[in-house]
Amino acid sequence: MKIREGRLVNARFTDRTCTMIRAEFKDYSKPEGENLSIQMHNYNPENKFVQQILAEHSEEDLERNYVEFNKMESLRKKMFEIFVERFDEIIDYLDSGVPAQEVVEKPVTLTNIIGLSDDAEAFFKLKLEIFELPQVKNSKDRKWKAAMRKATTTLELLALLGSVDAAPDSESS
């Protein structure tokens, strides 16, 4: 949807009652920072303008965008509260002149891979990632999946994952 103010880039309800729509329009011909226009409209499906918004953003999209916006706002609020709580510490740190630390990722080595199972949280995240892989997600081999869940080392887990192509799916498991 394009209007004089620009192209519709986002829309959401403004409250739980879903009585108002907040529509964001972006004019790509203007410089960044000066190109966003926000309009508020009463939610009336009979209204032509609202119908144009609904053509691009379904009612479910508007609700989902409202929920996502509120999640982000809640997170921002928590972060701001932490900032305010620790303001004196932050200022002292900034004034201390200590340079920011550069985060350097560990190189992928066999030692790092093997050691991953020593960190329970990292090992759990690896298992979650593996269970999201299509060949694992779609497999009906319950014994194989159970064995991967019970794996206690990274090498055991990866060996079981590698065996997916070697063993046929077992429907009866």
N, C-alpha and C positions, 0 to 999 in steps of 0.2 A: 504494500500500500504506500503510495507516494502522495504527499500533499505539499503545499507551498513551503512548510517548515522542514521538509525532508522526507526520508524514507522511514517507515515504521521498523524499529529495530528490536523493540521489546514492549511487552504489555503484561500487566498483572492486576489482580484485584488489589484494592488498598486496605481491605479489612475482612474479617471473618464472615460478615453478612453478605459479602459479594455484591454490594450496592453501587460500587464505584470502580472504574477502571482507570489505571494510570498508564498512559501510552507515551513511549519515548520515540522521538523522531530525530534522525541524524541527517544533517545537511553536509554531504561529502565535499561540497564546493567551498565550505568555510574551513578555517584553520581549526586544528584540534583544540578543544577547550571552549570554543565559541560555537560549536556546531550541534549541540544537543538541545532539543526543545521537548518540554514535558507538558502533556495535556491531561486533564482529568475530565472524565465523562461519566454521567450516571449510567449504570448498567440497565439498559433497556433494549432487549433483543429486536424490538421493532424499529429502533433508531437506525437510519441508514449508515451513519458513521460507525456506530457500534457493530453493525453487520459487516462492514469492511474490516474492522479489527478482528472480528470472529472468523473471517475468511482466512486469516493468516495465523491466528492464535485461538485455538478452540477453548471452550469454557474450562476444560480439564487443564489445558496449558496455563490459563490465567490463574487457576487455583494452585497448580504446581509451582508456578513462578512466585506466587505470594508466599507459599510455604518456604521455598528456597531463599527468598529475600529475607524472611524473618529468621531463618537459621543463620544466615550471614550476619544480620544485624545483631543477633544474640552473641555471636562469636566476637564481633567487633566491640560490643559493649563489655564483654568479659576481658578482652585484651586491654581496653582502655582503663577498666577498673584496676587491673594489675599494674598498668603503667602508672596510674595515679598513686596506688599503694606504695610502689617502689620508686617513686619519682626522685627522692633524695639519693637513693643508691645509684640510680641511673645517671643523675647529674654528677655525682662524685666520680663515677666510672669515666664519664666523658671528660671531666676536668682533669683526670689523672694522667691523660696523655698516653695511656696504654693503647698500642695499635690494635685494631681488630684482627682477630685470628682468621687465617685463611683455612677454609675447610678443604681438606685434601682427601679424596676417596682412596681407599686401599686398593692396590692393584689386585686383580683376580689371580690368585695363586692357589695351588692345591692345599697349602696350609690354611689359607683363609676359608676355602670351601669346607674343609674338614672341620675347622674350628667353629663354623656357623652353628653346629648343633650344640655348642657350649653356651650359646646365648639363646635362652628359651624363647624370648620374644621374637628374635630374628628367625629362629628355626620354625616357630609357629607361622610366621608370615610367609615363609618359603612354602610350607605345606599348603597354606591357603591359596597361594599363587598356583601351585601345582594342581590343586583340586578345581581351579577355574579353567584349566586347559581343556579344549574341546574333547580331546581323546580320553581324558579322565572323566570329565563331566558327563559325556555320553556313554561311557562304558557301563555295562550291566554286570561286570565281574565284581561281585561284592567282596569276595575273599581277597582279591588283589587290592581293592580300595582299603579294606580293613588292615591289610598288611602295611600299606603306606601310612595309614593313620598311626599305627603302632610303632613305626620306624623310630629309632632313637638316635641314629647318626645320619649325617648328610649323605654319606656314601651309600648307606643302606637304602635311603629314600630315593636317591637318584638311580640306583641299580634297579629298584622296583619300577620306577618310572620308565626306565629304558626297556624293561621287559614287556611293556605293553604291546609292542609290535611282534614279539616272539610268541606270546601266548594269545590264543583266540579268546574272544569274549565268551563267558560262561553264562548262559541265560538262566540256568537252574540254580546258581549259587545264591 
